[in-house]
């Protein structure tokens, strides 16, 4: 059973909740289970979708937190408790149950994300605005050679490159893009660096075909 991370911006508009729910439902129907980060926005929409699908969807699904459930945003706690009651697994982070400085909490967030990516077979991200945390998640997945699918609330022109490769439209999900590396995982890219470690081109404009951009607009 594959575990797929469904994550994204805390500022993802509420109008996108239905899109996130549809992706979660599609993945569940394909036999996948869902991992997420327990934050607001896209993470909360994904968690709500899993809970609404019921016990079968919750069993095998996982939420990775930087701390404990009680340290999660108040609007998320009820959903997290329902998720756990229905058989979902909550993985507490390094700052669980204790007061911390902001810098330590931010470190716990990054640690949570690394563990989430390690546990997942792929990532579906929803970005809106800078979405630094979502891009960090995608970069970690790219370095591990895992499949990445991305939706952007701001349109395809806001999508960044993840290194040596390009974005390709996804046929089954309108508005989605899949990252394809230019060389197989473990091989050296044009910069002489293995794909898992290549950071060339990160945070630059994405390299997708002009015709694909025109089609998406």
N, C-alpha and C positions, 0 to 999 in steps of 0.2 A: 504494500500500500504506500503510494507516494505522499510525502508531506510537502505541500507547496506554500511558500510564504506569500501572503497577500498583505501588502503594507502600503504606506503612503503618507502624504502630507497631513499634518494636523489641521491645516487650513483648507483642505479639500472641501469645496462647496457642498452643502447638504443636498443640492440637486443631483450630486453624483452618487448618493447612497444607493439608488436603484441599480446603477451600473456596477458598483462593487458587489452588490447582492447577487446580480446575475452571474458575474464571474465566479463567485463562491459556489453558487448553485450548479453551474456548468462543471466546475472542477469536482464537486461532490458526486455528480452523476457519472463522471468518468472514473470513479473509484478512488479519488484523491481525498486527503484530509488537509486541513488548513492550519497554517502557523501564522501568528501575527505578533505585534509588539505591544499591544495593550495601551497604546496612546489614543488621543482624540482623533477626529477626522477619519481618514481612510481605515486605520486600525480598528476604530470603534465600529464603523460600518461593517467591516468584515466579521468582527466578533458577533454583532447583532444578527447577521445573516446566518452564521453557524448555529447560534442558539435557536433561531426560528426554524431551522431545518430539523432540530430535535436531537434526541439522544444518539442516534446512529452517526450523525455528522460530528457531534462533540467527541465521541469516543475516538481516540487516535489523533484528534486535533490538539494543538498546543499553543499556549500564549506565553511569550517570554517577557518578563518584566525586569526593570532595573532594580526594583526593590520588592516589597510585598504588595498584596492586594490592597491593603489599607493605605498604602502610599500612592496608589494609582489615582488618577483624576476621579473626583466624586461621581461624575456621571457614568464612569466606566465600572465602578465597583459592583453595582447590582448585576450588570451583565456578566462580569467575571465570576461572581458567586453562582449565578444560574448556570453558566458554562461548566463550572467545576461540579455542580450538583448533578449535571447531566452526563458526567463521565469525562469531561475535558480535563486536560493536564495543564497546570500553571507552573511554570518554572520561575522561581524567585531569583532575583539578582543579588549582586554583591552588597548592596546597601539595605537589604531587607531588615525592617524592624529597628532602624536606628537613624538618628538625625545626622545629616551630613552637610558639608559645605557644597556650594553649587558646583565647584570644579570636580569634586568626587562623584556627585550625582551624574554629571555629564559623562564622566569616565565610565560609570555604570551603564549609562545608555548605550555608549559605543560597544561595551563588552556584551551587553544584551543582544545587540545587533549581530555581532560576530557569531555568537552561539546560535542565533536564529538561522543565519545563513548556513552554518555548518550542518544543522539538523535538517535542512530543506533540500529538496532535489531541484528546486527552481524558485524564481521570484516573479510575482506579478506586482508591479508598482504603479501607484497613482500619484502623479506629481501636480502641484499647484504652487506657483511662485518659486522661490529659491529651492525649497524642499531639500535642504542639505542632508538631512538624515536619510531620506529616501535615496538620494544619489549615492551616499556612502554605502547603503545596503546593496545597491546595484553594482557598485564598483567591487565590493567584496565578492559578490556572486560571479562577476566577470573574471576575476582573478582565479576563481576556483573552477572555471569552465562550466558553470551551471547556466541553465537556460534562463533568460530574462525577457519578460514581456512588459511593456510600459504603455500607460495611458497618460496623456498630458491634458490637463484642463485648460492650458494656455495655447494649445495647438502644437503641431510638429516642429515649428521653427524654434521652440524653446527646449527641444530635446538635445542633451549633450552627448558627445562621443564617450565611449568607455575604453578607448584604446585602439588597437588595430582591429578594425572591423567596420560594420555598417549596420544601420537599422533597416529592417524590411517590414512592410505592412503585414499584419496578421489577417488572414481571410475570414476566420470564424468570429472574430470580435472587431466590430467596426471601431475605427479610431485607435486601435492597438498597434504597437510596433514591437518586433522581436529583434534582439541583438544577435548578430552573426559575426563570429570572429573570422579574421582573414586566414588564419592557419589553425590546424588542429591543436587541441589542448596538449601542452607538453612540448610542442615544437617551438622553434624560435621565430619571432615576428621579424618584420623588416628592420627593426631597431636592434636585432640581435639579442632580444630578451625573450625568455619563455613566456607564453601567454599568461600563465598564472600570476606573473609578477609585473607584467607590462602596464605602465600607467601613462604611456605616451598618448597624448591627445585628450586626456581626461579634462573635463570642464571646458572643452572647446565645442564649437558647433558640430552637430552630428553629421556624419557623412552618409546620407541616404540619397537615392537617385532623385533627380529633379522631377521626373515624371510621376514618381510615387508621391512626392510632396504635392504636385498639382492635383493628383487624383484625390488626395486626402482633403483638399480644400475646395 
